[in-house]
Structures are given as structure tokens and as C-alpha cells.
Amino acid sequence: MDRYAVLGNPVSHSLSPRIHRMFAEQTGEPISYVALEPPRDEFRPFVEALHEQGYAGMNVTLPFKQDAWALAEKRSKRAERAGAVNTLIRTKSGYRGDNTDGAGLLADLTRNLGVELAGSHILLLGAGGAARGALQPLLASDPASLHVANRTAAKAEALANDFSDLGAISGSGLDGPFPQRRYDIIINGTAASIQGEVPTLPDDILNDGGVCYDLMYASEGETAFVRWGRAQGASISSDGLGMLVEQAAESFYLWRDIRPGTRNVLKALRAEISG
């Protein structure tokens, strides 16, 4: 039985063990999957010890995605571009790194929620690791424009410059200036809504019938951003639970060369969270 784990600190709240156990039951793959909490300043020796113990791979969550990027012997193109690794795959001498977050986001938006990205005007809030991981797949979907708005304008502008070779992208502070008066899709890449807060945005910045999507999800109920989106009249206002399940399925595929179904897994988790 191959062993896998999710590494984070803290990590006790993680749904990843439950998700991967459901994938294993569904596919008949003989794996075990646990949550492990490395000390914050000992990620590398912790992972090296896991390699000696025979672990076949790991998912990596906060605050270790950059540590995993530095540790990986080899990185996929999408991991290089994201500047972060959330999936480690065993090699003879260590682990290679990949990033499945962007693929998970795209799968949830397009396949699960039926959102059309091509030709749309997208506003992405935040310029941290979560936002960075989303940019490549979003730009590959051929939107009309993508604008990054962040509390620190310089960080958003720098991020836009880093990805300018992939499409029409710009950056500013949360108070603008915004190239578009209204946006078809607003994606929250900040953690503010988990604390019950939503970045301050101009009134009517969401197009009628537009889409709001929060990369975060709440362990119970809805995030503040999902509630904000519904109050703005969004046709779809969703949290990132689907993204979590879809990125996990992509990791499972990288490890086992089998792509598990996600619909029933997401349905079960959504029922648990909604109570």
C-alpha cells in the first residue's frame, strides 16, 4: 500500500485525507493518506525523512508551497510559472514538484459551474500565491482582459508584468484605476472573506448576471465573499470547495495515472459543510 500525505501547519482542518480516501475507494487504488504537520522551520528534513520512509507523494498547503518549490528536484512548467508547488511526486532520490491549483480552478469554473471564460473581462483580487497560481490557466482561457487588484498596487502591477507575455493583463490597487467599469467574473484570491471581510470595491463593478468565485472555502456555511457576490446579483457565487476537490483529483492522477470522478465527492463534502 503506497503512502501519501498532506503537509501543512496547521493541517488538522484539511479535507484532503477524506477526499483522497474517497478517490481510493472509488478507483480501487491501494493507498493510505494522512495529514502531517511539519515544524514551520523544518520542512526539508521532514520531507527527506518521509522519503526514507517510502512515501510516494505529498500534497502541500500553507505555509509550505514555496518550501516545496525550493525542495523539488525538478518542477513542471506550471509550477515554475506559479512559483509554488502543491504536489510532490516521488523519484529515486527525492521528489519532483507540480502545481495543480490552477487546473483545479479551471475545472471547477468551466466543467462544474459552466462558466465561459473566453472573451470575458475578469477581475482577480489579491496578488499573493493563490492569485499567482490562478493566472496562467485563466489567461490560457483567452479572456478579453484580466485585471489584478491588490491592497498594495505595486505588487499587483509587478504580477501583471510577470505574466504580460500570456495575454491582456493589468494591475492596480483595490481603489483602481480599473480598465473596465464592470466585470463579468470577479475572483477573490485573498483570505479576507474567511475573517468575514470583503475587499472594498466600487459599486456596480459586477456585470448583471456576472460570476463571483472565492478561492477560499468555509468549513461551515458560506464565505463572506460568496454572500457579497449574491448580494451583487451574481448568477453564480461560489466558494473554492470544488477547486479543492478538482486539484486533488489532478494530484491523484499524477501519482496513480488514474483520474478519479469528482462529482459525487464534491456533492458529499458540500452536504457536510452546508449541514
N, C-alpha and C positions, 0 to 999 in steps of 0.2 A: 504494500500500500504506500503510494507516494505521499509525502508530507508537504503541505503548503501552509502559509500563514499570512495574516495581515499585520503589518508593523506600524504602530503609531504611538503617540504619547500625548494625551491619554487615548486609550483604544477600547475600553470596556463597552462603550456605546455602539461600537461598529456593528453594522448589519452584515458585513462581508462573510463571516462564518456561516450564518444562516443561508445567505444567497448561494454560496458555493456548495453547501451540503445539499440544497435543493437541486442544483445543477448535477451533482454527483448521482443523486437518486434518479433523476430523470434520464441520464445518459448511461448509467451503469458503470461509470468510471470508478475504480477503487482508489479513492483519495481520502486523506484526512485534512482538515483545515481548521486552524485555531487562530486566536488573536494573541499577539505577543507585544509587550511594551518595553522596547529598549530604553535604557537611560538616555537622556537627551544628548549627552556628550560622548556616547559610546556606540554610535550606530555601526561604524565599520567593524570593530571587533565582535559586536553582537552578530552581525550578518556572517562574518567569517566563521564564527562558531557554528552557526546554522548550516553552513556549507559542509563543515566537518561532520555534522550530524546527519547529513544526507538530504536536507530539504531541497525539493525540486524547484521551488519558486516561491515568490512572495508578492503580495500587493503592498504598496507603501502609501501611507497617508500622512497627514500633518503630524509633526513638523519636518518630516524626513525626505521629502521628494527631491530636494536639491542634494542632500547627502547621498541618496541613491543614484542620482545622476553622476556625481563625482566617483562613486564606487564602481559603477558599471564598467566592465572591460570593453564593451562595445555598445553603442547606442543606435537605435533606429533613427531614421531621418525625422520622424515626427517628435521623438524625444529630444533630439538635438535642437529642433526648432522651438519646442516648448520650454527648453531649459530646465526640464524636470522629468523624473522617472517615477512612475507609479506601479510598474510591473517589472519584476526581476525573474529571469529565466536561467536556470542552472546551466553552466558549462563545466568542463572538466576542472578548470582552475578557479572558477568564480561564478559571476553572473553577468549576463548581458541585460541591457535595460531598454524598456519601451514605455510609451505613454499612451494609454487607451482612453484617457478622459475625453479628448476631442471626438473620437469615434463614438463614444457613448452618448455625448451630447447630440451629435448629428443624427444618430439612430433614433433617439427619443423624440427629437423635434420632427423629423421627417416621417419616420415609419409609425411611431406610436401616436403622435399628435397630429400628423398630417399637415404640418406647416410647410409652406412653399417659401424657400429661401432665395431662389433665383429671382433677380430683379427687385428685391425688397430693399428698403432702407432700414438698417439695423443700428441700434444704439446699445453699446456694451458699457455697463457701469463697472468701474474698477479697473486697476492696471496691475494687479498682483499676479500670483502664479496661476490662479484659476482662470483669470481672463486671458493670460498669455497662452495657456493650453487650448483655449477655445478658438483663437484667432485663425490658425491655419485651416482647419476644416470649414469654418464659416466663410472665409474668403474663397476657398476652393468651390463653394456652392454658388459662386457668381452673383452675389448681391449687387444692387445698383450702387450702394455705398455702405460703409461701416465706420461708425464714429465711436471712439473710446472716450468716455468722460470719467475723470477721476478727481478726487479731492485735491490732489497735487497735480496741477496742469502739466508741469514739466515731465512727470512720469508718464502721463498719457501720450504726450507728444513724442517722447522717446520711443515708446512702444509702437506707436503708429509708424515712426520712421523705420524701426527694425523690420516691420512687415510690409513696407510700402512696395516691395517687389512683387507681392502676391495679389494686389488689387487696390481698389479705391478705398483708402483708409485715412482717417484723420484723428486728431486728438485735441482735447481741451479740458478745462476744469469743469466741475459739475454745474457751474453757472454759465457755461458756454465760452465762446460763441459756438452755436450748433449750425452746421451746414444746412440741415433740414429743419423746417419749423415743426414738422411732425414725423414720427417714425412708425413703420409697420410692425417692427419687432423690437422690444426692449428686453435685454438680458441683464440680470443682476449678477455680477461677479464679485460683489462684496459680501462680507459676512454680517452686515449691519442688521438685516432683517431677522436673524436669529435672536438678536437682542431686542427685537420689537421695534426697530427703527428702519426707515427707508430713506435713501439719499434724496435730498431736496431737488426737485426738478421743476421746470416751468410748467404752468398749467396747459392742458390740452396738447402735451407733447406726443401722446399716443394717438395714432390714426384711429378713426372709427372702425371698430371691429378688429383692431390690432391684437398682437400677441405679446403677453408678458411671461417671462421664464426666469425662475430663480435657480441658480446653480446649487444652492443650498436646499436642504430639506429639514423639516422639524420632526423630532421623534414623536410628537403628538400634534395633531391638528395641522394648521397651515402656518407658513411663514408670513411675516408682516408684508413682504413684497407681493406675495400671491394675493393677499387681501387688498393691497393697494391696486394691483392690476385689475381686479374685479370691480373695484370702485371707479376705475377709469373707463369702464365699459369694454374691457378686453373680451374678445370672443373666446380666447383661451388664456387662462392664467394658471401656470403650473409650477410646481417645485421641481427639484432635481432628483427625486427618487428614481425616476425612470432612467436618468443618466447614470446613476449609481449602478443599477442593475445591468444596463447595457455595457458599461465599461468593464464590469465584472465578467460578462459573457465574452467580451473580446479577450480578456486576460485568460480565461478558461480555454479559449480556442488556441491561444499562443502556447499554453502549457500542454494541452491534450490533443490538439489537432481535431477537435470536435466542437461544433458550435451549438451550444445549448439553446433551447427555446426560452424566451424571456417573458412572454405574455402572462402565463399563469403565475410565475414567480412574482412579477410586479403586482399582479392582482391580489395575491396573498398578503404581500407586505403592505399594500395600500389599505387593505381591510383592517390590518392590525393597527396601523397608525391612526386611521380615522375613527377607530374604536367601534 
